[in-house]
Every structure is written in structure tokens, then in C-alpha cells.
Amino acid sequence: MTILFINNDGGGFADEMEVPSGTTIEELFLKQMGKEETADFLIRVNRSPVAAQYVLQNGDRVTITPTKVEGFIQIPVYVRIWPT
């Protein structure tokens, strides 16, 4: 069966791919993302979050987006409140 796989890991790409019938989203993640941790990604099918055991359907649109950005430094912002 054919799905559309969109990876937004910085090098983002979208491509149709063939997967065996009965493939779960967890199996697809492990195949495509290797040793990455699922907790570090937002995994959606057809724009909705799904459970790891979700069985892919023909025509599904799968997106895997990181929840953390490498090199991001959070800078505190200070706001001064002027007395009235």
C-alpha cells in the first residue's frame, strides 16, 4: 500500500512510499528514524496524533516532527512595569 511520508527533521522531505499491509506507525517510525526516541517527536497521521499501534491505511499522510530544536538557547525576557 502507498502512504505519503513527511519528515520535518530540518532536511524535510515528502515522498510517497510503499509499506506492507498491517504496518503500524511504531514500525514505520523505527524503520525511518532508527534509534531516535519517539518522545522527541510529534507523530501524526492525517494531521491527528495516533497511538503507536495504529495500523497504517492506504493513502495515509504521516508526519514526524521534532519537538526539540538542536542549538536552541532560551533567553529570558524581562519586562519592566512602570508605576502608574
N, C-alpha and C positions, 0 to 999 in steps of 0.2 A: 504494500500500500504506500501511497505517497503523502508526505507531510511537508509543510513549509517550516524550516528551522531558521530562527533568527537569533543570532548571538550578539549581544551588546557588550562585549568584554573590552571595548576600546578599539579593536580592529574590526568591529561589527560587520557582519555579512548576513545575507539572507539567501537561502538556497532550498530548492525542493530536494528531498531525499527519500529514498526507499527504505522502509523499515519492515521487518517481518510482522505479520498479523499477530496480535497478542502482546506486542511490546508495551511495557509500562513506561511511564515518564521517568521513573528511577533508573531503569535500564538504559534509556536514551541518555540521561544525564551522565551516568558512569562512562558510557561509550564516548560521548562527545567531550566531556570535561575532565576525564582522567581522575586524578587524585584530589581534585578540588572538593571542598566541603559544601554540601547543599545549603547549610545555614548561611553561607556567604552570598547566596544568590536568591533572587526572586524568580521563581519558575511559574510561568503561566501558560495555559492552553486556551486559545481563542479569547485572550485578554482576561481570563479569570484564573486565580490561583487554584491549584489542584493538589490532591494528595499524591504521595509517592507511588501508590498502587494504581493510579489512574491508567487505564488501558487506552492507548492512542487509537484514534479512529482515522480513516482515510480522509484527507483534506484538512486535518487539524493544523493550526498555526501555533507553533511552540516558540516562546521567547524565554531566554535565560539572561537575566540582567544582574550584574554585581550590586550588592548592597553597600559595599565599601569601595572607596576610590583610593588607590595607592598614591602616596605622596601628599595626600590632603592634610593640611595643617589647620586646625581650628584656631582662629584668633578671637579672643574675647572682645566684645564691643561694649564700650562704656557709654552710658547716656547720662548727661548731666541734666538734672531737673532744676530749673530756675524757680526760685520762690516767687509767689505772686503777691 
